[in-house]
Amino acid sequence: MTIAALNSTSAPAILPGSGGMRGALSDLFWRKPQLLLFLMLAPPVLWLGIVYIGSLFALLAQSFFSIDEYSGLINHEFTLKTYGDLFRPANLDIIVRTVTMAVLVTLASAIIAFPIAYYAARYARGRWKALFYLGVMLPLWSSYLVKIYAWKLILAKEGILTWLLAKLHLLWVLDGWLSLPVVGGNSLSVSATGTFIAFVYVWLPFMILPVQAALERVPGNLVEASSDLGASPGQTFRNVLFPLALPGIVAGSIFTFSLTLGDYIIPQIIGTSRLFIGQAVYSQQGTAGNIPLAAAFTVVPIVIMGFYLWGAKRMGAFDAL
Amino acid sequence: MRSDGSQSAPLGLKIAAACGLLFLHLPILLIFVYAFTTEEKSFVWPPPGLTTQWFAVTWNRPDVWQALSLSVRVAAISTAIALVLGTLCAAAVSRTKFFGRETISLLVILPIALPGIITGIALRSAFSLADIPFSFWTIVLGHATFCVVVVYNNAVARFRRSSGSMIEASMDLGADGFQTFRYVVLPNIATALLAGGMLAFALSFDEVIVTTFTAGQQQTVPIWMLEELIRPRQRPVTNVVAMVVVLVTLLPILLAYYLTRDGDQIAGSGK
């Protein structure tokens, strides 16, 4: 408007359309930003919508089919029979075992992660801060299988842990632990304890990062104020730090919980012959060829995670991500 | 959390944090020692002797090379697809407000938020329903799907930091849309895209759960390692490959960190 008035003597206020195909296209996008938006969104939405969401629905649909027990063929008719099979005692055992493991792994990760995250957020500065950051990032991104393999080496009967305990004359502790039912076994690498350690190790960085992010946002003088007002360190932790860190812990637990629910490789390599949900899915779709039951099994983590995410959102955990 | 006083941490906290970090790093360092052990049959510690002969043995194993070549090709193509899709999506979400924006972010994050086994078996059942035989491209299809989110996260963070008025200034100065993209937008987001690309490459290179469902008979490096873990053939070769894999994934992560360390959001904090 004012520009047009200023320029009224010389050049026209509106530039002529740029020439050529490219210019025309560029002008079109300028006039119709909606078209550009549509063109930008179409490829990723089509890809994820067709490849991913399409596949998910294909999977869910399969869980309503059933398998003919005599011929082994899949009966493509709507039925809830497969879900009935899911709630057999043997399958319920698998679900309960997996969920228990996921809860324990989440609690242990939170306990180990907190000091690291707290130190990195409150005391580490400059070079140390970068070091802490990389110290969490590198294990996070290191190869998943190599990490599991490392624990296979550590927990093996002839491995470094047994050697270390023997040097410390503490072998009786290990033997005592291994003789316990449920958690014990022949050696740590074929026991539920071993599975637990490997899970905690592999998912720990996923817990540290959100907890650290939540703690970074707690003003340091809040902690000082609490101790000035006479709170002991324990009280400060319980009443000030922990409630403020909780959204971060919940955000981290989304990962540790969800990843434990779906994993089938760790319990297969380090663990007993008792199955977890992931292994059940894998063997049902592979050797047993019972895709409907495998599909029904995958619905369990989806439903659990659905409730979990809903609860986490109510606690404000997503702001800490 | 910032505190003005530079008081030092309580001893207990220092010890707990140090132990936590050692717990994270010692197992990986152990892999490096085992790559040099002379012991063939067991995981005995301490190693009875040290040797470099297994590097030569591994070098001459064609199956290792085949797996490596497949992994690199899959990771390269998946990263390229993820770069295009992730950048487009990030640009659309951060530049404009439109109906369903939140849904789009959720859609991008979902493949990595749900356990990998669900993505894997969903893709597999879709392939079998559509009669698609397993091939190089079925692996790429799965990998690209979960790599999009890494590129997207990095690009969105950078778009949020760069100001929209630069684009307006460029247009005011007479550049057309393509010139603005080439000379203003692209230089601005280049390092974020590079970092996102590195992380996507590392993610794809290391992926095993989805790949077991989409690979058929082919072996990527992680599938090869999984086979060796379940049915060991030559343990020392596995040790050497494990060490190489750690080193190969280390470099892109360090580089991605270096490229984005000045920003408020550093690459790689979400996997």
Chai-1 contact restraints between the chains, C-beta under 6 A:
chainA,res_idxA,chainB,res_idxB,connection_type,confidence,min_distance_angstrom,max_distance_angstrom,comment,restraint_id
A,S18,B,D176,contact,1.0,0.0,6.0,A-B,restraint_1
A,G23,B,D176,contact,1.0,0.0,6.0,A-B,restraint_2
A,S26,B,D176,contact,1.0,0.0,6.0,A-B,restraint_3
A,S26,B,G177,contact,1.0,0.0,6.0,A-B,restraint_4
A,S26,B,F178,contact,1.0,0.0,6.0,A-B,restraint_5
A,F29,B,G177,contact,1.0,0.0,6.0,A-B,restraint_6
A,L37,B,A92,contact,1.0,0.0,6.0,A-B,restraint_7
A,L37,B,T96,contact,1.0,0.0,6.0,A-B,restraint_8
A,M40,B,L88,contact,1.0,0.0,6.0,A-B,restraint_9
A,M40,B,A91,contact,1.0,0.0,6.0,A-B,restraint_10
A,M40,B,A92,contact,1.0,0.0,6.0,A-B,restraint_11
A,L41,B,A92,contact,1.0,0.0,6.0,A-B,restraint_12
A,P43,B,L85,contact,1.0,0.0,6.0,A-B,restraint_13
A,P43,B,L88,contact,1.0,0.0,6.0,A-B,restraint_14
A,P44,B,L85,contact,1.0,0.0,6.0,A-B,restraint_15
A,P44,B,L88,contact,1.0,0.0,6.0,A-B,restraint_16
A,P44,B,C89,contact,1.0,0.0,6.0,A-B,restraint_17
A,W47,B,L85,contact,1.0,0.0,6.0,A-B,restraint_18
A,L48,B,L107,contact,1.0,0.0,6.0,A-B,restraint_19
A,V51,B,L141,contact,1.0,0.0,6.0,A-B,restraint_20
A,V51,B,T145,contact,1.0,0.0,6.0,A-B,restraint_21
A,Y52,B,P111,contact,1.0,0.0,6.0,A-B,restraint_22
A,Y52,B,T145,contact,1.0,0.0,6.0,A-B,restraint_23
A,S55,B,A122,contact,1.0,0.0,6.0,A-B,restraint_24
A,S55,B,L123,contact,1.0,0.0,6.0,A-B,restraint_25
A,S55,B,A126,contact,1.0,0.0,6.0,A-B,restraint_26
A,L56,B,A122,contact,1.0,0.0,6.0,A-B,restraint_27
A,A58,B,S125,contact,1.0,0.0,6.0,A-B,restraint_28
A,A58,B,A126,contact,1.0,0.0,6.0,A-B,restraint_29
A,A58,B,L129,contact,1.0,0.0,6.0,A-B,restraint_30
A,L59,B,A122,contact,1.0,0.0,6.0,A-B,restraint_31
A,L59,B,S125,contact,1.0,0.0,6.0,A-B,restraint_32
A,Q62,B,S125,contact,1.0,0.0,6.0,A-B,restraint_33
A,I112,B,G20,contact,1.0,0.0,6.0,A-B,restraint_34
A,P115,B,L13,contact,1.0,0.0,6.0,A-B,restraint_35
A,P115,B,A16,contact,1.0,0.0,6.0,A-B,restraint_36
A,P115,B,A17,contact,1.0,0.0,6.0,A-B,restraint_37
A,P115,B,G20,contact,1.0,0.0,6.0,A-B,restraint_38
A,I116,B,A17,contact,1.0,0.0,6.0,A-B,restraint_39
A,I116,B,G20,contact,1.0,0.0,6.0,A-B,restraint_40
A,Y119,B,A9,contact,1.0,0.0,6.0,A-B,restraint_41
A,Y119,B,L13,contact,1.0,0.0,6.0,A-B,restraint_42
A,Y119,B,A17,contact,1.0,0.0,6.0,A-B,restraint_43
A,A121,B,M1,contact,1.0,0.0,6.0,A-B,restraint_44
A,R122,B,M1,contact,1.0,0.0,6.0,A-B,restraint_45
A,Y123,B,A9,contact,1.0,0.0,6.0,A-B,restraint_46
A,G135,B,L21,contact,1.0,0.0,6.0,A-B,restraint_47
A,M137,B,G268,contact,1.0,0.0,6.0,A-B,restraint_48
A,P139,B,L24,contact,1.0,0.0,6.0,A-B,restraint_49
A,L140,B,K271,contact,1.0,0.0,6.0,A-B,restraint_50
A,W141,B,A202,contact,1.0,0.0,6.0,A-B,restraint_51
A,W141,B,T249,contact,1.0,0.0,6.0,A-B,restraint_52
A,W141,B,I253,contact,1.0,0.0,6.0,A-B,restraint_53
A,S142,B,I28,contact,1.0,0.0,6.0,A-B,restraint_54
A,S142,B,V246,contact,1.0,0.0,6.0,A-B,restraint_55
A,S143,B,D206,contact,1.0,0.0,6.0,A-B,restraint_56
A,S143,B,V245,contact,1.0,0.0,6.0,A-B,restraint_57
A,S143,B,T249,contact,1.0,0.0,6.0,A-B,restraint_58
A,Y144,B,D206,contact,1.0,0.0,6.0,A-B,restraint_59
A,L145,B,V208,contact,1.0,0.0,6.0,A-B,restraint_60
A,L145,B,P222,contact,1.0,0.0,6.0,A-B,restraint_61
A,L145,B,M225,contact,1.0,0.0,6.0,A-B,restraint_62
A,V146,B,A242,contact,1.0,0.0,6.0,A-B,restraint_63
A,V146,B,V245,contact,1.0,0.0,6.0,A-B,restraint_64
A,V146,B,V246,contact,1.0,0.0,6.0,A-B,restraint_65
A,Y149,B,A242,contact,1.0,0.0,6.0,A-B,restraint_66
A,A150,B,P27,contact,1.0,0.0,6.0,A-B,restraint_67
A,A150,B,L30,contact,1.0,0.0,6.0,A-B,restraint_68
A,A150,B,I31,contact,1.0,0.0,6.0,A-B,restraint_69
A,L153,B,Y34,contact,1.0,0.0,6.0,A-B,restraint_70
A,L153,B,F43,contact,1.0,0.0,6.0,A-B,restraint_71
A,A156,B,F43,contact,1.0,0.0,6.0,A-B,restraint_72
A,E158,B,S42,contact,1.0,0.0,6.0,A-B,restraint_73
A,E158,B,F43,contact,1.0,0.0,6.0,A-B,restraint_74
A,E158,B,V44,contact,1.0,0.0,6.0,A-B,restraint_75
A,G159,B,F43,contact,1.0,0.0,6.0,A-B,restraint_76
A,G159,B,W45,contact,1.0,0.0,6.0,A-B,restraint_77
A,I160,B,W45,contact,1.0,0.0,6.0,A-B,restraint_78
A,W163,B,W45,contact,1.0,0.0,6.0,A-B,restraint_79
A,L209,B,S269,contact,1.0,0.0,6.0,A-B,restraint_80
A,L215,B,M1,contact,1.0,0.0,6.0,A-B,restraint_81
A,E216,B,M1,contact,1.0,0.0,6.0,A-B,restraint_82
A,V218,B,M1,contact,1.0,0.0,6.0,A-B,restraint_83
A,G220,B,M1,contact,1.0,0.0,6.0,A-B,restraint_84
A,G220,B,R2,contact,1.0,0.0,6.0,A-B,restraint_85
A,G220,B,S3,contact,1.0,0.0,6.0,A-B,restraint_86
A,S258,B,P115,contact,1.0,0.0,6.0,A-B,restraint_87
A,L261,B,P115,contact,1.0,0.0,6.0,A-B,restraint_88
A,G262,B,P115,contact,1.0,0.0,6.0,A-B,restraint_89
A,G262,B,I117,contact,1.0,0.0,6.0,A-B,restraint_90
A,Y264,B,I117,contact,1.0,0.0,6.0,A-B,restraint_91
A,I269,B,L229,contact,1.0,0.0,6.0,A-B,restraint_92
A,G278,B,I117,contact,1.0,0.0,6.0,A-B,restraint_93
A,V281,B,I117,contact,1.0,0.0,6.0,A-B,restraint_94
A,Q285,B,I121,contact,1.0,0.0,6.0,A-B,restraint_95
A,T298,B,I118,contact,1.0,0.0,6.0,A-B,restraint_96
A,T298,B,I121,contact,1.0,0.0,6.0,A-B,restraint_97
A,P301,B,P115,contact,1.0,0.0,6.0,A-B,restraint_98
